[in-house]
Amino acid sequence: MTMGMIYMHTNGMKIAISIPDDVFQEVEKIAKEQKKSRSQVFVSAAREFIQRNETRRLIEKLDEAYAQPDTPDETARRKTMGEYQRKRLTGKTR
């Protein structure tokens, strides 16, 4: 192995993709600046995209769950918890 060079072997999937020239140029620039391969830049970008997508899906599920009206039991529990917290923080009850 030559000094300063890192050789990597990956069992990853090789693919061919088409991207606009301006995107390719930006990836090249980033790869050179960060001393990474284009593949590493694309993998990082794909992982970030996947994470953002997972976060978006989770938020959508939470929004859907919170959009549902509370059951009477949930309303009672929320009231009880609010009273408990108020007493705990102020030492007073309403």
C-alpha positions in Angstrom: 0.0 0.0 0.0 1.3 3.4 -0.9 1.7 6.0 1.9 -1.3 8.3 2.2 -3.6 6.1 0.1 -6.4 4.1 1.6 -7.6 1.1 -0.4 -11.1 0.0 0.4 -12.9 -3.1 -0.6 -16.7 -3.2 -0.4 -19.3 -5.8 -0.9 -21.7 -3.0 -1.8 -24.0 -2.8 -4.8 -22.6 -1.2 -7.9 -25.1 0.9 -9.8 -25.2 3.3 -12.8 -27.2 6.5 -12.3 -27.7 9.5 -14.5 -27.3 12.9 -12.8 -27.2 16.4 -14.1 -23.8 17.8 -14.9 -24.0 20.5 -12.3 -24.8 18.0 -9.6 -21.8 15.8 -10.7 -19.5 18.8 -10.6 -20.7 19.7 -7.0 -20.1 16.0 -6.0 -16.6 16.1 -7.5 -15.8 19.3 -5.7 -17.1 18.0 -2.3 -15.2 14.7 -2.8 -12.0 16.5 -3.4 -12.5 19.0 -0.6 -13.2 16.2 1.9 -10.7 13.7 0.4 -13.5 11.2 -0.2 -14.5 9.1 -3.2 -17.6 10.1 -5.2 -19.2 6.9 -3.9 -18.7 7.9 -0.3 -20.3 11.3 -1.0 -23.3 9.7 -2.7 -23.6 7.1 0.2 -23.5 10.0 2.7 -26.1 11.9 0.8 -28.4 8.8 0.4 -28.1 8.0 4.1 -29.0 11.6 5.0 -32.0 11.5 2.6 -33.2 8.2 4.1 -32.9 9.6 7.7 -34.9 12.7 6.7 -37.5 10.5 5.1 -37.8 8.3 8.2 -38.2 11.4 10.3 -40.9 12.8 8.0 -42.8 9.5 8.2 -42.6 9.5 12.0 -43.8 13.0 12.2 -46.7 12.2 9.9 -47.7 9.2 12.1 -47.5 11.4 15.3 -49.6 14.1 13.6 -52.1 11.5 12.7 -52.2 10.1 16.2 -52.5 13.5 17.8 -55.3 14.5 15.3 -57.5 11.9 16.9 -59.8 13.2 19.6 -58.9 12.2 23.1 -60.9 9.4 24.7 -62.6 10.3 28.0 -60.0 8.2 29.8 -57.2 10.2 28.1 -58.8 13.5 29.1 -59.2 12.3 32.7 -55.5 11.2 32.8 -54.3 14.5 31.3 -56.3 16.4 33.9 -55.0 14.3 36.8 -51.4 14.6 35.5 -51.8 18.4 35.2 -53.0 18.7 38.7 -50.2 16.5 39.9 -47.6 18.6 38.1 -49.1 21.8 39.3 -49.0 20.6 42.9 -45.5 19.3 42.5 -44.2 22.5 41.1 -46.0 25.0 43.2 -47.0 23.0 46.3 -50.6 24.1 45.6 -53.7 22.5 44.2 -56.5 24.3 42.5 
